[in-house]
Amino acid sequence: MTIPSESVSGTGVLPMDRRASGVPGVKPAVSLLGLGVATPGLTRTQQDLGTALETAWGLDSTSAERWWRIVNGSGIESRSGVVMPERIMDLSTAQRMAEYVRLAPGLAREAAERAIGDAGVDRSRITDLIIVTCTGFSSPGVDVALAAELGLSPNVRRSQVGFMGCFGGILGLRTGAGMCALDPVGVTLVVCVELCSLHIRPSHDVENLVSAALFADGAAAVVLCGAAFEGDRGDASGLVRPGMTCLLPGTDAQMTWTITDEGFAMTLDRKVPRHLGENLDHFLDQLGPVDSVLSHPGGAGILDAIDEVIESRDLPCQSTASSASRSVLSKHGNMSSCTILFVLQQYLLNGGHVPAGLIAFGPGLTMDAVIIDPVDS
């Protein structure tokens, strides 16, 4: 299904001059000062995990053959988790949430500490804390626990972007940039933390097999500041621009994330890569000029479809961007919302430069993107 061009201009997507900058002729100066990522210490090869899950499920020969086709075609070599997936299989959703409450704050803190250190900002200056997660719920939640563990002010403004799926990291960046625009002297800490391993279910259906072969645990954080921030921003990675989003009509059943009595259930239709590929070119035309497009590595099939479109655009730094996405998928799997920030870090470490578009996909079916521009733009 290809989205008609009139739906882009006629149902809420802003014209080009408004979309890139917010107001014609005015560019918001929200700087990305620091970036940090973290994964749990329990790391296993994809083959080891495949064997462990085959045994835990007790798969018959037909299901086992299907399972190994999925595993071997995943493009993943290793993944990390907070617990052994075999131990999670028979837990109720309430028990899984208890594990989330126990384990998510520590992983979030590790990524946050690294981002704060990378930014070189005293944590006492953090005015806003935004948590992004779709794998756990509690109240008081990760935001309260993390604020306490980091020693943030009791006056820090807390927000949560919840249950938005794999494009939650894009939403977190945009929300953080919005806070910095509202308070130009403020500093915003955005933390994505996902414990996908808590949702491996006993079902043998294809959707559960696919999600069990793809998803992993991780956390990523960024530190943002506004235009009037008083401090050194010489090492800033770039300026965050709002970007754009597009909801593909008639695709809402193709990617879902549903709460069940046996954890959260993921549905990923095999048509998703094709539909993303069919609509990406027009989406990127609307996004505006960039030197590269960094894609959320939702899976090998999605990256194949995305790369086929992007390669035709002959972007100067695209090979570095595509390599970063493939590398993150191979080393870590799909960590939902935080994965795009792993890709951004890998891209910058590999010498990639901005302007770059960061794009991710999620339930809806949604395509969402922000732009990281040069600091001097």
MARGU-450779 format. One record per residue (C-alpha): residue number from 1; residue in one letter; x, y, z. Coordinates in nm, 3 decimals. Each point is the difference from the previous one (the first is absolute). Last residue first. Layout:
BEGIN
  num  residuo       xx       yy       zz
  NUM        A        X        Y        Z
...
END
This chain:
BEGIN
  num  residuo       xx       yy       zz
  377        S    2.381    2.564    1.058
  376        D    0.305    0.032    0.228
  375        V   -0.093   -0.294    0.220
  374        P   -0.049   -0.226   -0.302
  373        D   -0.354   -0.141   -0.031
  372        I   -0.153   -0.310    0.160
  371        I   -0.336   -0.061   -0.164
  370        V   -0.297   -0.181    0.155
  369        A   -0.205   -0.282   -0.147
  368        D   -0.318   -0.204    0.038
  367        M   -0.165   -0.263   -0.219
  366        T   -0.310   -0.147    0.161
  365        L   -0.206   -0.310   -0.081
  364        G   -0.179    0.071    0.244
  363        P    0.243   -0.186    0.216
  362        G    0.362    0.095   -0.054
  361        F    0.271    0.117   -0.234
  360        A    0.321    0.193    0.045
  359        I    0.189    0.270   -0.190
  358        L    0.299    0.215    0.094
  357        G    0.088    0.247   -0.276
  356        A    0.355    0.123   -0.015
  355        P    0.147    0.344   -0.051
  354        V    0.250   -0.110    0.128
  353        H    0.316   -0.206   -0.009
  352        G    0.102   -0.363    0.019
  351        G    0.348   -0.071    0.132
  350        N   -0.057   -0.357    0.120
  349        L   -0.049    0.122    0.357
  348        L   -0.274    0.234   -0.126
  347        Y   -0.184   -0.285   -0.174
  346        Q    0.039   -0.231    0.299
  345        Q   -0.150    0.264    0.230
  344        L   -0.288    0.067   -0.239
  343        V   -0.070   -0.374   -0.035
  342        F   -0.006   -0.049    0.377
  341        L   -0.240    0.297    0.010
  340        I   -0.224   -0.172   -0.256
  339        T   -0.008   -0.311    0.221
  338        C   -0.142    0.171    0.311
  337        S   -0.365   -0.031   -0.101
  336        S   -0.004   -0.375   -0.077
  335        M    0.317   -0.189    0.092
  334        N    0.018   -0.184   -0.334
  333        G    0.306   -0.224   -0.006
  332        H    0.320    0.093    0.184
  331        K    0.313   -0.085   -0.198
  330        S   -0.153   -0.079   -0.341
  329        L   -0.277    0.261    0.016
  328        V    0.247    0.264    0.117
  327        S    0.243   -0.086   -0.281
  326        R   -0.270    0.006   -0.267
  325        S   -0.119    0.345    0.110
  324        A    0.356    0.136    0.017
  323        S    0.087   -0.141   -0.344
  322        S   -0.305    0.170   -0.148
  321        A    0.111    0.334    0.145
  320        T    0.361   -0.034   -0.114
  319        S   -0.111   -0.096   -0.352
  318        Q   -0.240    0.296    0.001
  317        C    0.258    0.275    0.050
  316        P   -0.016    0.172   -0.340
  315        L   -0.367   -0.080   -0.078
  314        D   -0.048   -0.167   -0.339
  313        R   -0.384    0.001    0.014
  312        S   -0.029   -0.345   -0.159
  311        E    0.173   -0.152    0.302
  310        I   -0.283    0.126    0.223
  309        V   -0.273   -0.206   -0.164
  308        E    0.182   -0.334   -0.009
  307        D    0.144    0.070    0.344
  306        I   -0.348    0.033    0.153
  305        A   -0.127   -0.330   -0.143
  304        D    0.314   -0.190    0.106
  303        L   -0.009    0.166    0.344
  302        I   -0.361   -0.110    0.049
  301        G    0.081   -0.356   -0.101
  300        A    0.297   -0.016    0.237
  299        G   -0.203    0.118    0.296
  298        G   -0.123    0.316    0.168
  297        P    0.340    0.158   -0.052
  296        H   -0.106    0.362    0.059
  295        S    0.134    0.185   -0.302
  294        L    0.263    0.272   -0.019
  293        V   -0.052    0.203   -0.316
  292        S    0.303    0.182   -0.136
  291        D    0.122    0.335   -0.132
  290        V   -0.339    0.164    0.053
  289        P   -0.237    0.213   -0.211
  288        G   -0.370    0.018    0.100
  287        L   -0.252   -0.218    0.182
  286        Q   -0.262    0.029   -0.276
  285        D    0.222   -0.172   -0.257
  284        L    0.087   -0.255    0.269
  283        F   -0.367   -0.092    0.044
  282        H   -0.045   -0.030   -0.377
  281        D    0.288   -0.248   -0.019
  280        L   -0.111   -0.189    0.311
  279        N   -0.351   -0.090   -0.109
  278        E    0.050   -0.316   -0.209
  277        G    0.292   -0.115    0.216
  276        L   -0.205    0.028    0.320
  275        H   -0.284   -0.194   -0.160
  274        R    0.236   -0.273   -0.121
  273        P    0.175   -0.033    0.336
  272        V   -0.336   -0.022    0.185
  271        K   -0.160   -0.266   -0.224
  270        R    0.133   -0.285    0.219
  269        D   -0.224    0.124    0.281
  268        L    0.166    0.070    0.336
  267        T   -0.222   -0.077    0.300
  266        M    0.152    0.032    0.346
  265        A   -0.160   -0.136    0.317
  264        F    0.063    0.151    0.344
  263        G    0.017   -0.241    0.294
  262        E   -0.191   -0.322    0.063
  261        D   -0.333    0.153    0.109
  260        T    0.010    0.213   -0.313
  259        I    0.096    0.361   -0.073
  258        T    0.015    0.075   -0.373
  257        W    0.268    0.147   -0.225
  256        T   -0.111    0.017   -0.362
  255        M    0.159    0.028   -0.345
  254        Q   -0.204   -0.091   -0.308
  253        A   -0.345    0.057    0.153
  252        D    0.018    0.380   -0.035
  251        T    0.090   -0.013   -0.370
  250        G   -0.305    0.157   -0.164
  249        P    0.150    0.346   -0.023
  248        L    0.374    0.049    0.048
  247        L    0.055    0.243    0.288
  246        C    0.271    0.250   -0.087
  245        T    0.239    0.189    0.224
  244        M    0.228    0.299   -0.040
  243        G    0.337    0.154    0.088
  242        P    0.006    0.215    0.314
  241        R    0.365    0.110   -0.030
  240        V    0.267   -0.098    0.255
  239        L    0.328    0.191   -0.029
  238        G    0.329   -0.187   -0.017
  237        S    0.249   -0.228    0.173
  236        A    0.087    0.267    0.259
  235        D    0.371    0.012    0.083
  234        G    0.016    0.383    0.005
  233        R   -0.309    0.029    0.217
  232        D    0.179    0.150    0.297
  231        G   -0.234    0.167    0.245
  230        E   -0.279    0.248    0.045
  229        F   -0.299   -0.152   -0.179
  228        A   -0.192    0.278   -0.179
  227        A   -0.074   -0.200   -0.316
  226        G   -0.124   -0.308    0.182
  225        C    0.177   -0.312    0.125
  224        L   -0.023   -0.372   -0.071
  223        V    0.156   -0.299    0.176
  222        V   -0.060   -0.336   -0.163
  221        A   -0.063   -0.346    0.141
  220        A   -0.004   -0.361   -0.115
  219        A   -0.114   -0.321    0.166
  218        G    0.003   -0.363   -0.109
  217        D   -0.180   -0.332   -0.009
  216        A   -0.062   -0.229   -0.298
  215        F   -0.253   -0.068   -0.275
  214        L    0.045   -0.190   -0.324
  213        A   -0.034   -0.378    0.039
  212        A   -0.266    0.017    0.273
  211        S   -0.196    0.248   -0.212
  210        V   -0.002   -0.236   -0.298
  209        L   -0.091   -0.307    0.207
  208        N   -0.280    0.192    0.171
  207        E   -0.150    0.109   -0.331
  206        V    0.035   -0.354   -0.142
  205        D   -0.207   -0.158    0.277
  204        H    0.181   -0.230    0.243
  203        S   -0.137    0.169    0.314
  202        P    0.201   -0.024    0.325
  201        R    0.069    0.376    0.005
  200        I    0.319    0.205   -0.017
  199        H   -0.106    0.332    0.146
  198        L    0.262    0.068    0.267
  197        S    0.271   -0.020   -0.265
  196        C   -0.124    0.331   -0.142
  195        L    0.143    0.193    0.294
  194        E    0.007    0.349   -0.154
  193        V    0.146    0.322    0.136
  192        C    0.005    0.332   -0.188
  191        V    0.136    0.294    0.201
  190        V   -0.035    0.368   -0.096
  189        L    0.184    0.249    0.224
  188        T   -0.100    0.360   -0.059
  187        V    0.208    0.304    0.092
  186        G   -0.165    0.339    0.045
  185        V    0.104    0.351   -0.105
  184        P   -0.226   -0.006   -0.309
  183        D   -0.306   -0.111    0.201
  182        L   -0.288   -0.050   -0.245
  181        A    0.240   -0.083   -0.285
  180        C    0.188   -0.235    0.230
  179        M   -0.326   -0.178    0.088
  178        G   -0.084   -0.034   -0.369
  177        A    0.343   -0.146   -0.074
  176        G   -0.063   -0.258    0.270
  175        T   -0.335   -0.090   -0.154
  174        R    0.160   -0.034   -0.344
  173        L    0.281   -0.218    0.132
  172        G   -0.244   -0.215    0.196
  171        L   -0.230   -0.034   -0.300
  170        I    0.292   -0.126   -0.209
  169        G    0.087   -0.247    0.276
  168        G   -0.364   -0.113    0.014
  167        F    0.016   -0.110   -0.366
  166        C    0.043   -0.365    0.105
  165        G   -0.316   -0.023    0.207
  164        M   -0.224    0.285    0.114
  163        F   -0.083   -0.162    0.335
  162        G    0.101    0.295    0.216
  161        V    0.167    0.337   -0.042
  160        Q    0.051    0.106    0.361
  159        S    0.046    0.343    0.155
  158        R    0.177    0.139    0.305
  157        R    0.080    0.363    0.083
  156        V    0.292    0.014    0.242
  155        N   -0.106    0.178    0.319
  154        P    0.113   -0.284    0.228
  153        S    0.348    0.077   -0.142
  152        L    0.185   -0.294   -0.152
  151        G    0.208   -0.234    0.214
  150        L    0.051   -0.248   -0.283
  149        E   -0.154   -0.286    0.200
  148        A   -0.291    0.217    0.114
  147        A   -0.079    0.130   -0.349
  146        L    0.030   -0.356   -0.130
  145        A   -0.252   -0.141    0.249
  144        V   -0.250    0.280   -0.065
  143        D    0.027   -0.026   -0.379
  142        V    0.004   -0.381    0.005
  141        G   -0.346    0.002    0.152
  140        P   -0.204    0.112    0.297
  139        S   -0.210   -0.141   -0.157
  138        S    0.084   -0.311   -0.195
  137        F   -0.012   -0.113   -0.362
  136        G    0.243   -0.195   -0.213
  135        T    0.110   -0.083   -0.355
  134        C   -0.096    0.313   -0.193
  133        T    0.252    0.245    0.139
  132        V    0.114    0.361   -0.043
  131        I    0.085    0.199    0.313
  130        I    0.033    0.378   -0.016
  129        L    0.183    0.193    0.274
  128        D    0.002    0.379    0.004
  127        T    0.198    0.267    0.186
  126        I    0.343   -0.160    0.003
  125        R    0.246    0.255    0.141
  124        S    0.072   -0.200    0.316
  123        R    0.119   -0.275   -0.230
  122        D    0.314    0.199   -0.077
  121        V    0.048    0.004   -0.375
  120        G    0.299   -0.153   -0.180
  119        A   -0.229   -0.128   -0.274
  118        D    0.180   -0.335   -0.026
  117        G   -0.017   -0.039    0.377
  116        I   -0.372    0.074    0.000
  115        A   -0.052   -0.250   -0.283
  114        R    0.203   -0.266    0.180
  113        E   -0.185    0.048    0.326
  112        A   -0.333   -0.018   -0.184
  111        A    0.089   -0.330   -0.170
  110        E    0.096   -0.163    0.331
  109        R   -0.299    0.156    0.179
  108        A   -0.245   -0.151   -0.248
  107        L    0.150   -0.345    0.058
  106        G   -0.038    0.042    0.376
  105        P   -0.353    0.142   -0.026
  104        A   -0.129   -0.287   -0.220
  103        L    0.086   -0.295    0.229
  102        R   -0.230   -0.005    0.303
  101        V   -0.301    0.177   -0.153
  100        Y    0.032   -0.217   -0.312
   99        E    0.022   -0.317    0.208
   98        A   -0.321    0.097    0.182
   97        M   -0.155    0.068   -0.341
   96        R    0.083   -0.356   -0.106
   95        Q   -0.169   -0.133    0.313
   94        A   -0.315    0.201   -0.077
   93        T    0.005   -0.123   -0.362
   92        S    0.007   -0.358    0.125
   91        L    0.320   -0.204   -0.012
   90        D    0.027   -0.327   -0.195
   89        M    0.258    0.102   -0.260
   88        I    0.211    0.234    0.213
   87        R    0.256   -0.250    0.128
   86        E    0.075   -0.134   -0.349
   85        P    0.073    0.358   -0.109
   84        M    0.302    0.020    0.233
   83        V   -0.026    0.341    0.160
   82        V    0.111    0.359   -0.065
   81        G    0.059   -0.068   -0.367
   80        S    0.269    0.038   -0.265
   79        R    0.010   -0.107   -0.364
   78        S    0.250   -0.160   -0.238
   77        E    0.057   -0.079   -0.368
   76        I   -0.314    0.153   -0.153
   75        G   -0.078    0.020   -0.374
   74        S   -0.336   -0.165    0.072
   73        G    0.008   -0.259   -0.278
   72        N    0.159   -0.273    0.211
   71        V   -0.244    0.055    0.286
   70        I   -0.313    0.006   -0.221
   69        R    0.103   -0.311   -0.194
   68        W    0.092   -0.157    0.334
   67        W   -0.350    0.053    0.138
   66        R   -0.174   -0.139   -0.310
   65        E    0.203   -0.323    0.024
   64        A   -0.071   -0.019    0.373
   63        S   -0.373    0.043   -0.061
   62        T   -0.002   -0.291   -0.246
   61        S    0.224   -0.220    0.217
   60        D   -0.199    0.053    0.319
   59        L    0.095    0.286    0.228
   58        G    0.041   -0.056    0.375
   57        W   -0.031    0.372    0.066
   56        A    0.289    0.003    0.249
   55        T    0.210   -0.223   -0.226
   54        E   -0.049    0.217   -0.309
   53        L    0.059    0.304    0.219
   52        A    0.339   -0.123    0.122
   51        T    0.109   -0.105   -0.349
   50        G   -0.088    0.334   -0.154
   49        L    0.162    0.187    0.286
   48        D    0.323   -0.189   -0.057
   47        Q   -0.018    0.066   -0.374
   46        Q   -0.067    0.371    0.050
   45        T    0.303    0.023    0.223
   44        R   -0.055    0.094    0.362
   43        T    0.051    0.315    0.205
   42        L   -0.100    0.033    0.367
   41        G    0.177    0.318    0.107
   40        P   -0.292    0.224   -0.092
   39        T    0.043    0.259   -0.276
   38        A    0.088    0.368    0.027
   37        V    0.008    0.311   -0.216
   36        G    0.114    0.360    0.043
   35        L   -0.036    0.325   -0.193
   34        G    0.091    0.357    0.090
   33        L   -0.048    0.362   -0.104
   32        L   -0.277   -0.024   -0.260
   31        S   -0.072    0.368   -0.053
   30        V   -0.340    0.167   -0.034
   29        A    0.049    0.315   -0.207
   28        P   -0.347    0.048   -0.152
   27        K    0.026    0.125   -0.360
   26        V   -0.211    0.304   -0.096
   25        G   -0.061    0.102   -0.362
   24        P   -0.345   -0.155   -0.014
   23        V   -0.106   -0.130    0.345
   22        G    0.038   -0.362    0.117
   21        S    0.328   -0.050   -0.183
   20        A   -0.020   -0.298   -0.231
   19        R   -0.378   -0.043   -0.004
   18        R   -0.097    0.363   -0.036
   17        D    0.190    0.070   -0.325
   16        M   -0.088   -0.343   -0.141
   15        P   -0.375    0.016    0.051
   14        L   -0.130   -0.168    0.317
   13        V   -0.136   -0.353   -0.003
   12        G   -0.355    0.014    0.140
   11        T   -0.227   -0.167   -0.246
   10        G    0.020    0.186   -0.331
    9        S    0.360    0.015   -0.112
    8        V    0.093   -0.357    0.080
    7        S   -0.345   -0.135   -0.075
    6        E    0.017    0.162   -0.344
    5        S    0.305   -0.207   -0.085
    4        P   -0.189   -0.327    0.032
    3        I    0.162   -0.249    0.243
    2        T    0.112   -0.313   -0.177
    1        M   -0.141   -0.336    0.104
END
